[in-house]
Amino acid sequence: MVISKALITAAGMGTRMAPFTKVCAKALVPIFSKADGKIEVAPIIDELARNFRQIGIKDIGAVVYKDDSNLIKHLEGNGISLFYQNERHGFGHAVLMAKGFSEKDPFILNAEDGILSSGYDSAIKVFEKVNPEALLILRKVPNPQRYGIVEVNDESEIEGHKVYKIKGAEEKPSSPKSDMAIVASYIFTPKIFEALEKASSGESLELTDGISWLIKNNYKVYGMVLNNDEIWLNIGDPQSYYETLKYTFEK
């Protein structure tokens, strides 16, 4: 099974990075990059697209908010298919707006406010061996109340990574059942679109709602834990952004 598609959700408001994100879409926040041996500055969404193309992803889509004119203009002509979110109703709702992106094939899903230093190719290999409906990328965190958290069992090792079967998922739980946080990068089959439609019941739809629907309906959902040298680089808040700039400049 060859994974050749990647979807980037780029419709978030970026409230924790205000006032910067009041004049610049979160997906256009710059990070350091290196091209032809030279350090340059690139919007994080461009760096995501570059990383995906380097591992053989040919078809890239992005979900954008309908009024983010600067972002839309930036992406037009970049070989990225655009899908539009007319109203912001959560991460899961944004993903659902791209239902037509992949009808048969699995795809990488990545939020616009984070990027892996490495590990995308490992996740693809794990997905191909486990063959689930969803593969979540995980890391241990000291403050699980701030993240989407999973409950796991059945530990195994695949491609040099700890891999677990996922028993449950919660978004920012007050009493978390583990310290395993979901980073905003995944591999899904198109079944996630059906799951999100079935899970939708209110004003807001989170991706964890769709993941929970898959689990409750006995679909295979697994998690791969990042190794120590695979870093989730996040630009979602000032402290994380500083750490990402420092890492990308030094590396």
C-alpha positions in Angstrom: 0.0 0.0 0.0 1.6 3.2 -1.2 0.6 6.4 0.7 0.8 9.3 -1.8 -1.6 11.8 -0.2 -1.3 14.3 2.6 -3.9 16.8 4.0 -3.0 19.9 6.0 -5.7 21.6 8.1 -4.9 25.3 7.8 -8.1 27.0 9.0 -7.3 27.6 12.7 -7.4 31.1 14.3 -4.1 30.8 16.2 -5.5 32.7 19.2 -2.5 31.8 21.4 -0.2 33.5 18.9 -2.2 36.7 18.8 -1.7 39.6 17.9 0.7 38.2 15.3 -2.0 35.8 13.9 -4.5 38.7 13.5 -2.4 39.9 10.6 -0.9 36.6 9.4 -2.6 33.2 9.1 -1.2 30.6 11.4 -0.1 28.4 8.5 2.1 31.3 7.3 4.0 31.7 10.5 7.7 31.4 9.5 10.2 28.9 10.7 13.9 28.4 9.7 14.6 26.0 6.9 17.7 25.0 4.9 17.8 24.9 1.1 21.0 24.3 -1.0 23.0 24.6 2.2 21.6 28.1 3.1 19.4 29.0 6.0 16.2 30.6 4.9 12.8 31.5 6.4 9.7 29.7 5.1 6.0 29.5 6.2 5.4 26.4 8.2 2.9 25.2 5.6 5.5 25.4 2.8 8.0 23.4 5.0 5.3 20.8 5.6 4.6 20.5 1.9 8.3 20.2 1.2 8.8 17.5 3.7 5.9 15.5 2.3 7.2 15.8 -1.2 10.6 14.6 -0.1 9.1 11.3 1.1 7.1 10.7 -2.1 3.8 12.4 -1.3 2.4 13.6 -4.7 -1.1 14.8 -3.8 -1.3 17.5 -1.1 -4.5 19.2 0.0 -5.2 22.0 2.5 -8.3 23.0 4.4 -8.4 26.8 4.7 -10.8 29.3 6.2 -12.8 31.0 3.5 -11.8 34.5 4.5 -8.0 33.9 4.9 -7.3 35.7 1.6 -3.5 36.0 2.1 -3.2 32.3 2.8 -5.4 31.3 -0.2 -3.4 33.6 -2.5 -0.2 32.1 -1.2 -1.3 28.5 -1.8 -2.8 29.1 -5.2 -0.5 27.8 -7.9 1.6 25.8 -5.4 0.2 22.4 -6.5 -2.0 22.1 -3.4 -5.7 21.4 -3.7 -7.8 23.7 -1.5 -10.9 22.9 0.5 -12.8 25.6 2.4 -14.2 25.8 5.9 -17.0 28.5 5.9 -17.4 28.5 9.7 -15.0 27.3 12.3 -16.5 24.4 14.2 -13.5 22.5 15.4 -10.6 20.4 14.1 -12.8 17.5 13.1 -15.2 19.8 11.2 -12.2 21.2 9.2 -11.1 17.7 8.3 -14.7 16.8 7.2 -14.7 19.7 4.8 -12.1 17.8 2.7 -14.2 14.6 2.4 -13.6 14.5 -1.3 -9.9 14.5 -1.0 -9.5 10.8 -0.7 -12.2 8.3 -1.5 -10.2 5.1 -1.4 -6.6 5.7 -0.4 -5.1 6.3 3.1 -3.5 9.7 3.7 -1.4 11.6 6.1 -3.3 14.3 8.1 -1.3 17.1 9.7 -2.4 20.3 11.4 -0.7 23.6 10.3 0.8 24.4 13.6 3.3 21.5 13.9 5.8 19.5 12.0 7.9 16.4 12.8 11.7 16.8 12.6 11.6 13.3 11.3 9.4 10.2 11.6 6.8 10.6 8.7 8.5 7.8 6.8 8.5 5.5 9.9 4.8 6.2 10.5 4.1 5.1 6.9 6.0 1.9 7.3 4.2 1.1 10.6 0.8 1.9 9.0 1.6 -0.5 6.1 2.5 -3.3 8.5 -0.5 -2.8 11.0 -3.1 -1.9 8.3 -5.4 0.0 10.7 -8.1 2.6 9.9 -6.1 5.1 11.9 -2.5 5.5 13.1 -2.0 8.2 15.7 1.5 9.6 16.4 2.1 9.9 20.2 4.5 11.4 22.6 4.7 11.3 26.4 3.9 14.7 28.0 4.2 16.0 31.6 0.9 17.9 31.4 -1.6 15.7 29.7 -4.6 17.9 30.6 -3.5 20.3 27.8 -3.7 17.7 25.0 -5.7 15.0 23.3 -4.8 11.9 25.3 -5.2 8.2 24.5 -5.6 5.1 26.6 -3.4 2.2 25.3 -2.7 -1.5 25.6 -1.0 -4.4 23.6 2.5 -2.9 23.3 4.6 -4.1 20.4 7.7 -2.9 18.6 7.5 -2.2 14.8 10.2 -0.4 12.7 12.1 0.5 15.9 9.0 2.2 17.5 6.7 1.3 20.4 3.3 0.7 18.9 0.0 0.3 20.9 -3.6 -0.5 20.2 -5.7 2.5 21.2 -8.5 1.8 23.7 -9.9 5.3 24.0 -9.2 9.0 23.2 -10.2 12.2 25.0 -9.6 15.9 24.2 -7.9 17.8 27.1 -9.4 15.5 29.9 -9.5 16.9 33.4 -8.5 13.4 34.7 -6.3 11.9 32.0 -6.0 8.1 31.8 -2.4 8.3 30.5 0.4 10.6 29.7 0.3 9.7 26.0 -0.5 12.7 23.9 -1.6 12.7 20.3 0.5 15.0 18.2 -1.4 16.7 15.4 -0.1 14.2 12.7 -1.9 11.0 11.7 -2.5 8.5 9.0 -6.1 7.7 8.2 -8.1 5.7 5.7 -11.2 7.5 4.3 -13.2 5.8 7.0 -12.4 8.8 9.2 -14.8 10.9 7.1 -17.7 8.5 7.9 -16.6 8.5 11.5 -16.7 12.3 11.8 -20.2 12.4 10.1 -21.5 9.8 12.5 -19.9 11.5 15.5 -21.2 14.9 14.7 -23.9 16.0 17.2 -23.3 19.6 18.2 -21.8 22.9 17.4 -18.2 21.7 17.6 -16.7 18.6 16.1 -13.2 17.5 17.2 -11.0 14.9 15.5 -11.0 12.9 18.7 -14.8 12.5 18.3 -14.2 10.7 15.0 -11.3 8.6 16.5 -13.6 7.6 19.4 -16.3 6.5 17.0 -13.8 4.3 15.2 -12.8 2.7 18.5 -16.3 2.2 19.7 -17.2 0.5 16.4 -14.3 -1.9 16.6 -12.2 -0.4 13.9 -8.4 -0.8 14.3 -6.8 2.3 15.7 -3.1 2.2 16.7 -0.6 4.6 18.0 3.1 5.0 17.3 5.3 6.6 19.9 8.0 9.0 18.6 11.6 8.1 19.4 13.7 10.6 21.3 15.3 12.0 18.1 11.9 12.5 16.5 10.7 15.9 17.7 7.3 17.4 17.3 7.9 21.1 16.5 5.0 23.3 17.4 4.2 26.9 16.7 0.9 27.0 18.5 2.0 29.2 21.4 4.9 31.7 22.0 7.0 29.3 24.2 6.7 26.4 21.7 7.3 28.8 18.8 10.6 30.0 20.4 11.7 26.4 21.0 10.8 25.5 17.3 12.8 28.5 16.0 15.8 27.6 18.2 15.7 24.0 17.0 15.2 24.7 13.3 18.0 27.3 13.3 20.5 25.1 15.1 19.6 22.0 13.0 
